[in-house]
Structure formats: C-alpha cells, structure tokens
Amino acid sequence: MDRLDDILTYRHPDVTAEFLKDKGVKGRDLGLLYLKEITKAFSSIPYENITKIIAAAEGDGISRLRLPEVLYSDHIRFGTGGTCFSMTYFLVSILCDLGFSAYPVLADRPLVPNSHAACIVLIGGRRYLIDPAFMIDEPLLISEERSVYHLAHNSFLIGRKRDVEIDGAQLEYLRGFRGSCIPYWEREEGCYVVATLRPRLKVRYLFSCEPANDFKFLSCWLDSFDWPGMKNISIARPLKDGYMYIRGDLLRIEGGFGRRQERIKDDWVSVIRSVIGLDRRLVERCLEITRRRRYA
C-alpha cells in the first residue's frame, strides 16, 4: 500500500492498539460510554502547531503530514500533539479501527472556508461531535434543538445557524463569514454553529454534518501548512476547570477562577515548556523558524 492509499483508508490498527494499551482503555460494546472513555483518553494529546511548523519548514507535499504513527510516537517521546487536521484524522482512525461509524467534517472559520476539521460519530442513529482542537473531549449530541454543554474547561453551544442568538459584537464578527462567500453561511439545511460561552459567547465555526470528501480533506490539510497562522506558535491545554492558551506571545489562562492574560517577554522556551512540557530542542527549532518567517 502506498502512502496516499494509506492516508485514505483511515486504518492504522497497530498505533490504535498501542494507544489503547498505553491509555488503559478496555474494549467494550460500541456505545456512548466506550466512546467517552476513548475521547477522554485522547484529550491527553495536546493541541499544538509547533510540530506542524517544523514539518512545513523541513518537508514538502504529503511528507509533511503527521499520520498517526508519527504523531503518537512523537507524543510518547516528546510530549507533542497536533493540530485540527492531524488530530481529527488520528481520532477518526482509532474509532474506525474499533468499528465505530466515524468520519471527519470540514468547517468554516471567518474569512477561510474549510479551515477547520472535527469528528462526527454515529451511534443509535444520533450524531455526536468531537473536536480535539477546541478541546471538545466529550461526544456532544448534534440535535435539531439548540443545545448547551458544560464541560470542565468551557461551555459550548451547538445549534442550527438560524436558531443561534448572537449579540451585536458577534453579528459583526460573523460578517466575516458572509464577506468571504463561504457557502455554509448562505445555506440553512444541515448547517450548524459551534460557539464557546466563557467568558462570553464567541462563535467559533460553522459546519455541515456531511462527511468530508477524502480528497478534499487531504487537500485542505495540505493547504493548511501555508496558512498565515503558521507564522505564530499556537498551543492549547485543558485545565481542571478551564484552559491555558498560547498564541504568538500571548499567554491566556481562563476558567471558573477568572481570566489572566499576559505577554511572554523573555525565555519563551521555558514558558512554553511549562505549559505543555515539550522537548526543549523542538521549541527552540520552532522559534527559530517563526522568527525567520516573521522577518522574511
């Protein structure tokens, strides 16, 4: 099997078995409880784009994709994780290997269509959303009614676009969707909004429940290596009752305890390592690449 065929199958049984063994996940019926156990274990793999920035600089084409074998091996060795495409791909592969009906979906963020990926799982005729990048580490039911889910580190709203109430600031924010001619903005059927509610309502993305075409998913994943956001480090990690987030030189900690925000001024390597525990050499290499890009 060549590399392209390997990507399109979503079948990586060896790394799935290793993941289940390492995380202590025991097999059982393919129901919601088992799915929750898997997704909770998967949430120990952090969201970070440090490895992606390095892969973009040192590889090209399909060789840049961090498939489950590489992603999980690096996680064990260095404490790394991945971004929305690689994490969604890995999670879908685990679930498909176990016999779940799971598939990736593409989502639209302001100004950039198909710029995000998440996972949908079908159980008992119902659809559940899981999103490793936004730390949705429990299956959230996608229903016809607007629903609010309170997770440990944030609260999420999921609803059809037409049913989601937004304030003036959010309306202004969402004009970015319309202005960029994103098709989901104009359609109603099957279009859903995902928003976070802490510390205030903020729409994160629009998505359709339709499975992403395999080649379209692969194309968007490859395109993502050249997006502007790759010029800055981005890291997110859940806390007991909140989350910690780094974007560029901004460090933010939010939760039930309130919000703290500060600029990283000195010793970026130590700060990033304290947040996510990455190997120092990877952080230093990534910082070297981002500085070079910023001033290119």
C-alpha positions, 0 to 999 in steps of 0.5 A: 500500500502506498502512502496516499492509499494509506492516508485514505483508508483511515486504518492504522490498527497497530498505533490504535492498539498501542494507544489503547494499551498505553491509555488503559482503555478496555474494549467494550460494546460500541456505545456512548460510554466506550466512546467517552472513555476513548475521547477522554483518553485522547484529550491527553494529546495536546493541541499544538502547531509547533510540530506542524511548523517544523514539518512545513519548514523541513518537508514538502507535499504529503511528507509533511503530514503527521499520520498517526504513527508519527504523531503518537510516537512523537507524543510518547517521546516528546510530549507533542500533539497536533493540530485540527487536521492531524488530530481529527484524522488520528481520532477518526482512525482509532474509532474506525479501527474499533468499528465505530461509524466515524468520519471527519467534517470540514468547517468554516472559520471567518474569512477561510472556508474549510479551515477547520476539521472535527469528528462526527460519530454515529451511534443509535442513529444520533450524531455526536461531535468531537473536536480535539482542537477546541478541546471538545473531549466529550461526544456532544449530541448534534440535535435539531434543538439548540443545545448547551454543554458544560464541560470542565474547561468551557461551555459550548453551544451547538445549534442550527445557524438560524436558531443561534442568538448572537449579540451585536459584537458577534453579528459583526464578527460573523460578517466575516463569514458572509464577506468571504462567500463561504457557502455554509453561511448562505445555506440553512439545511444541515448547517450548524454553529459551534460557539464557546460561552466563557467568558462570553459567547464567541462563535467559533465555526460553522459546519455541515454534518456531511462527511468530508470528501477524502480528497478534499480533506487531504487537500485542505490539510495540505493547504493548511501548512501555508496558512498565515497562522503558521507564522505564530506558535499556537498551543492549547491545554485543558485545565481542571476547570478551564484552559491555558492558551498560547498564541504568538506571545500571548499567554491566556489562562481562563476558567471558573477562577477568572481570566489572566492574560499576559505577554511572554517577554523573555525565555519563551522556551521555558514558558512554553515548556511549562505549559505543555512540557515539550522537548526543549530542542523542538521549541527552540527549532520552532522559534527559530523558524517563526522568527525567520518567517516573521522577518522574511 
